[in-house]
């Protein structure tokens, strides 16, 4: 089912137009890449990957290669169990996993299969058809698995032209996205042509796709509910627990700009009743850590600084340690939910550790999940509500989320779609 290199055909007018736009945008894309590099959001050694210059060698063409794309950390975490099961079931399979962010790439790089060459990470090129054409020609994937809302026009049109099967896991069409597509429903249906099947993330997402006339919808299933608890270093957890002593630990995870000020103000109010409260803020984007630490005059983990007894705030701006601090926490707040537009982040990650968890009023990206786990999530609306919740005694311990079969279902469907003649 591998696709041979093809040129962009004038028979697809939208692809022709997008290709023209892509060529015209190249000077801007180069400036954009350099701006991100100066902001610390890109790695100079990997910047060529944004322009479809491979950063790794493709394995033997005799071995099938499946392409999986995830935007960032959260999407990578939820799809890696699928990749892991595919690698286990299919010994001759190689997986190419692309991400849009460096932090997502570091999540992929931590997987053991990257050391064997069976899991390869690349940064996804910009959505210009001539770049994607070069990328696909080099890697020759047998299929593409997308996650959530990573629906890029150039990529989808090119997959249709090359007859490359596309599969969508955790398909998401938020209220904002649906509103943007409202006046272009025919275009959305046109772009979704290469999708062999879509597993929506929730019933709401399923209904949103259906309202646009999108076909090939399967029953909804959320991969994030099937994701195992975040890993953590047990030795490091024991060391930190001894250093913290009996101090109550509050972790504000995946915070965004504007939320940290509210959190700090709330915790300072809570300290009137709990003077030894230690607040740990984990910004969603670690590159903000040192600036936050300087602004709040707090120790910073990336600089190997540890909070002293007189410190009430610690900025943790390291990668891959969220599970460690959920293990240590007495209470957790999930960020990107306190101020608009928000949308929230995955509250299941703290519920896996059975930690009392608070969320803000802007969790619209997780409406169905928050409804199903309403008894385990405490909703707070402002500084005073958060301060009060931090001082409430004897909070109930939430039950851990139940695992579903989303991962195994996805694996079976992927194998049936791109490797139908293989015996497993």
Buried (B, 14 or more C-beta within 10 A) or exposed (E): BEBEEEEBEEEBEBBBEBBEBBEEBBEEBBEBBEEBBEEEBBEEEBBBBBBBBBBEEBBEEEEBBBBBBBBBBBBBBBBBBBBBBBBEBBEEBBBBBBBBBBBBBBBBBEBEBBEEEBBBBBBBBBBBBBBBBBBBBBBBBBBBBBBBBBBBBBBBBBBBBBEBBBBBBBBBBBEEBBEEBEEEBEEBBBBBEBBBBBBBBBEBBBBBBEEBEBEBBBEBBBBBBBBEBBEBBEEEBEEBEEEBEEBBBBBBBBBBEEBBBBBBBBBBBBBEEBEEBBBBBBBBBBBBBBBBBEEBEBBBBBEEBEBEEEBBBBBBBBEBBBBBBBBBBBBBBBBBBBBEEBBBBBBBBBBBBBBBBBBBBBBBBBBBBBEBBEEBBBBBEEBEBBBBBBBEEEBEEBEEBEEEEBBEBBBBBBBEBBBEEEEE
